[in-house]
């Protein structure tokens, strides 16, 4: 009829994942019975886009109670943090094989993205027992963002021409973040900073959860939920890094010896540097921005083994970069 939870006596969750290579793709045993790294097997097992993720949630406080057998009211305060890094197969091929082995191919080496989010969540929930088979529930959540790094766009390409080995590069970058200024300022009092960080309330957002369960019979129950639909608006110390010349190209044709001799080494190198800065240089602005939550869809089946024991199977679909990632 009621529940209560607090730190140590409440829910703590940590999870991680990687959809690229695994141990058997990286480690092999050679003819001398020695363990060695198998780089070709590792790269061959990669997908075009690979993801490494880590997530951690801790309930600080939670309670709930039943009203007239059909209604359940609940509240929770939860600390949530997750990080996800995506990296392209092209980047790994370029790192191990170099550009000479990939002539006349356009390498998407810059599609390297980081998404990090830490926020505090206050959730107000309600569930309703519709009849003996159906139960419906929903939660509305107020969010307070603490830290964020969000690479909205990191499009860097590299192409080596097959006959003369000319290298052409393009760049288009947009990275949003907060708290970088405070962390990089040597004059920041870290004790005061951590106190302000933990009670930071400028970065507000909203989130919603929806779910339902269907009791098929006395043994089997199905459930479906959509979690963390919402956003956070980042207003405290926002920083935006954008390309000065988005989509611009730079072609390196090697060193012209006569040009090098006429200009001198310092002038020649300065011209090369100016060209690179024009293409790969970034501008810094300080505009607020929004990020979406780590939206998930869960489909679950429960089987009642005894009156006190259930076994379950879960299909989870994460929505990230406009793609659905199942597990």
N, C-alpha and C positions, 0 to 999 in steps of 0.2 A: 504493500500500500504506500510505501514511501522509500526513498533512498537518500543517502548523503555520502559525499566523498570529499577528501581533502588531500594535500600533498602527502606522499608515501602511502596513503590508504586509498588512492584513487588511480585513475588510468594513466599509464605512461606508455607511449608507443615510439618505437624507432624502427625505421625500415630503409632499405637501400636497394638499388637495382642497376643493371647494366645490360643493354641489349646488343652489345657488340661481341667481341671475342670472349672466350672463357679459358680456363686453365689448360684444357687439353689442346686448344688451338695454339697456345704459346709455348708450352713445354713439351719436348720430345726426348726420346732416348736414342742415341746414335749407335753405330755399329760397334763402338768400343764400350757400350753399356754405360755411357756418361750422359747426364742430363744436360740439355742445351736449349737455348731459345730458338724457336722456329718462327722467324720474322715473316717469311712468305706465307706460312699457314695462318698466322695471326691476321695479316692484312687481307688475305683471301677470304677470311670469315667475316670481315666487317661489312656492314650495310652502308648505303650511301650516306645516311645520317645516323649517327650513333649517340646514345644518351647514357649518362651516368647520373643517378639521382640519389639524394639522401633526404629523409624527412624525419622530424621529431616533434611530438606533441606531448604536452603534459597538462593534465587537468589540475588547476589550482584549487578550484572549489566547484562542487556540483550538488544539487539536491532536487528532489521532485516528490510529488504526492498525487494520489488518485482521488477523484471526486465522483461519487455515485457509480462506481464500477465501469463507467464508459469513458471518462475523461481523465487525462493525466497531464499535469503541468510540470515543467522542468526548467531549470536554469543551470548554466555552467559558465565558468571562466577558465579559459584555456590558453596556454602559451603555445604558439605554433611557429615552426621554422622549417623551411625546406630550401634545398639548392639543387639545381639541375644544370649540367653542362652538356652541350651537344657539340660534336665535332665531326667533320666530314671525312670520309674515306680518302678523298683526294689529299687532304693535309698529311695523313700518315704515309701515303705513297710518296709524296714529295719529300717528306722528312727522311725516309729510308733510301729511296732510289734516286733522289735529285731530279732536276728538270730534264737532264739529258736522256733519261730512259723513257720520257713521256712526251716525245716530240709531236707537234701538231695536235695536241690535246689541250682543251681548255680546262684547267684545274680550278675547282671551287675551293681554294685553300683557306679562304677567310670566313666560310660559313660556320664559324666557331662562336657559340653563344653561351652566355651565362645568365641564369635566372636565380636570384637569391631573394628570399622574402622572410622577414621575421615580424610577427605581429601578435597582439593580444586580442582575444575574441571573447565577447560577452554574448551568450546565446540564450534566447527565450523560446522554449519549445512547447508544443501542444500536440497530443495524439488523441484520437477518437476511435473507440471500438464501435464500428458501424453495425456489425452483426457477428454471428459465430464464425464467419470465414474472413471477413475483411476488417483491417485496421489501417487507418490513415494518420500520417503525422507530418509536421512541418516545424522548421525553426527559422526565426529571424535573428540576425546577428549584427551587432555593432562592433566594428573593428578599429584598432588603433595600431598603425604601422610603426615599426621601430627602425628597421634598416632594409634597404633594397638595392639590388643591382639588376638592371634589365637591359640586355642588349637587343634592342628592337631590330637592328640591321647591322650586319657585319659582312657585307658582300665584297670579297677581295678575290680577284681571279688572276691567273698567271698562265700565259701561253708561250711556248717556245716554238718558233718557226723551224721547220724541219731541214731546210737547205742551208740557211746562213746562221741559224741558232739565235736569231733576234728574240729578245724576251719582252713581251708586252704585258703590262700589269694594269689593272683597274681597281678602284677602291670606292666604296660607299658605306659609311659607318654612321650609326646613331646609337649611342649608349646613354641611358638614363640611370642616375644613382642619387643617393643622399648620404649624408654623414661622412663623405670622403674628406671634405674640408676640415671637419673637426678632428678626424683621425690623423690627418697629415700635418696638423698644426702642432709644432713642438711646444708651443706655449699653453696648450690645453691641459688643464688640471684633470687627470684621468678619474680621480675619485668623484669630482663634481660632474664630470662628463657621464660616468656610469649612472649616477643618481638621476641626472636629467634624462638619460636615455631610457631607463626603466619606467619612468613616469611620463614619457613623451606622449602627447595627446593631439598634436597638430595634424597628424596624417590619418584622417578618418576615412572609413569605408563602410560598406554594407554587404551582407552576404545572406544567402538563403539556402536551406536544405528542404527537400521534399522526399517522402517515401511512403510505401504501402506494403503490407504483408497480406498474403492469401493462404489460409489454412486449407490445404487440399483434402486431408483426412486427419485422423488421429495421430498419424505418424509423420506426415510430410507437410512442410510449410515452405512457401516461396516468398521472396522479398525483392523489392526493387527500389533503389534510391538514387537521387541526383544530389550531389553534395558540393558545397562551396561555389555556388553561382554568385558572382559579385565582383567587387573591385575595391581598391584603396586609392585615394588621392593623396599624392606625396607633395607636401608643402614645406616641410622643414628642411632647409639646406639642400634644395634640389640642384642638381648639376646635369647638364646635357652636353655630350661630346658629339659633334657632327662633323662630317667631312667638309673641308673648305671648297672642294671641287668634286661633288658627287658624280660618279660615272666617268670622271676624267681618266685618260690613259697615259701611260709612260712607256716608251719603248727604248730598251737598252740594246744598242747595236755593237757593243764592244768599244774599245778605245781606239780612236783615230790618232795615230802616232804624230802626224804633222800638226793636228789641232792641239795635241798635248804639248808638243814642243813650242808652238807659237804662244800659247796661253800661259804656260808654266803649270806646274803641278797644283799649286794652291788655287789658282783661278779656275783651272779645269775641274777640280774637285768641288769647288764652290758652285759652279754652274750645274754639275750633276746633283748636288745637294738641293739647290733651289728648285730643280725640276721635281725631285722626289717630294719635297715639302709641299709643292703646289698640288701634287696628286694625293699624297698620303697625310698631309697636314690636317689637323682638326681645329675647329672653333669651339670655345667653351661658352655656354649660356647658362642661365640660372632660372629656368622656367619650370613651374609645377607640371606634373604629369600624372597619369593614371596607369595602374596595372591591374590585370585580371587575377582572380584567385586560381588556385590549383584545382580546377573543376574535375570531378570524378563521377562516374556512373558505376553503381554496384548492383549486380544480380546475384542472389544468394538462394541456395536450397538447403533446408534443415531437415534432418532425419532424427526422430525421437527414438533413441535406443532404450532408455528407461525413463521413469518419471523425472529423474534428475540429470540425465545425460543426453546431450545432442551432438551429432556430428554434422558438419556443414561443408559446403563447397562454394567458393566465391569466384566470380568473374569480375575483374575490375578493369575499367577503361578510363585511362587518363587522357584528358584533352590538352594538347600542348602544341603550339605553333600550327594551329589549324589542322592537326592530325590527331587521330585516335590511337592510343598506344595501349593494347590489351595486356593483361597479365592474369 
